[in-house]
Amino acid sequence: MVRRYPSCVVNASKRSGISKAKLYQSYRRGLGAHRTNRASVRNLQGKKYAGGTKMPAAQWACARVNKLARLKRRAGYDQDLLRGGR
C-alpha cells in the first residue's frame, strides 16, 4: 500500500532532508495536539486564548511540520523523531 503524504510533509522533506515518514509522524502528533489542547490553538487572527474561528487542524499540523523542518534540533518538540527513536 502506498501512503499519500500531505503536501506540507512532502515539501518540508525536500527542503530539510528529513524523511517523509518522520515528518508525517510529527504531522499526526500535531493533529492530536490540536484535538486535545484546544485552548492553545490560535484563532485565525493569530491570537491565543481568544474567541473566534480557530485554526483548522491540518493547518496547525502543517505549521508544526514546517517549524520542525526549519529549526530541526532547536524546534523544542519531536526530538525523539530526529534522534531516530521509535
N, C-alpha and C positions, 0 to 999 in steps of 0.2 A: 504494500500500500504506500502510495506516495503522499507525503504530508505537504499541504499547501500552507505556507507561512504568510502572515500578514505582510504587506508591502513595507511597513516600517522596519520589520525584522530583517528582511532581505536587504534593504538599502543600508541599514546600520551595519550589517555583517560585511558588506562590500567595503564600506568606509573604514571600519575599525579592524578588520581581520579576526574578530571574534566569531566563532561558529554560529550558524543559524540556530542550532539546537540549544545552545546555551542562552542565546538572546530570546528564544521562544520560551524557555523556562522563566526568564525574567518577565516576559510579557504576561504569562499566566499568573505569576505572582502579583503583577500589577492589577490584573482583573480581580484577584482575590482581595487585594488591599482596598480597592475601590468599593467592593461589596461589603467588607467587614468594618471599614473605618470611614463611613460616610461623612463624619464631621470634619475630617481633614481635607476632603475633596473641595477644590476651589470652584467657585461659580464661574460662569462664562466671562465675567468682568475681571476675573483674576483675584477675587477676594476670598480669603479663607473664613470659615465660620460665619458666612453671610447667607442671607436668603437668596432666592432667585434660582434660575435653572443651573443645575450642577453640570460639571464637565462629564461627557459620556465616558463609560468605562474603557472603551477602545482607545480613546484619545489619552486617557490617563495612563493606560498601559504602554502606549507608544512613547509617551514622554519619558516614562521610566526606562524603556529600552534605549532611547536616544541619549539620555543622560549617562547611562552605563557605558554605551559605546564611545561617547565623547570623553568621559573622565576616567574610565576604567578603574584603576585601584583607588582613586580618590572619590568615587561615587558615594561611598558610605553604606551601600547595601549590596546584596547579592555577591559578596566577595567569595563565598563558597563556590560559586559557578566559575569564577575566574581562576581559582586555585585548582580546578579540576575535580573537585569533590562531587559526589552524587552523580 
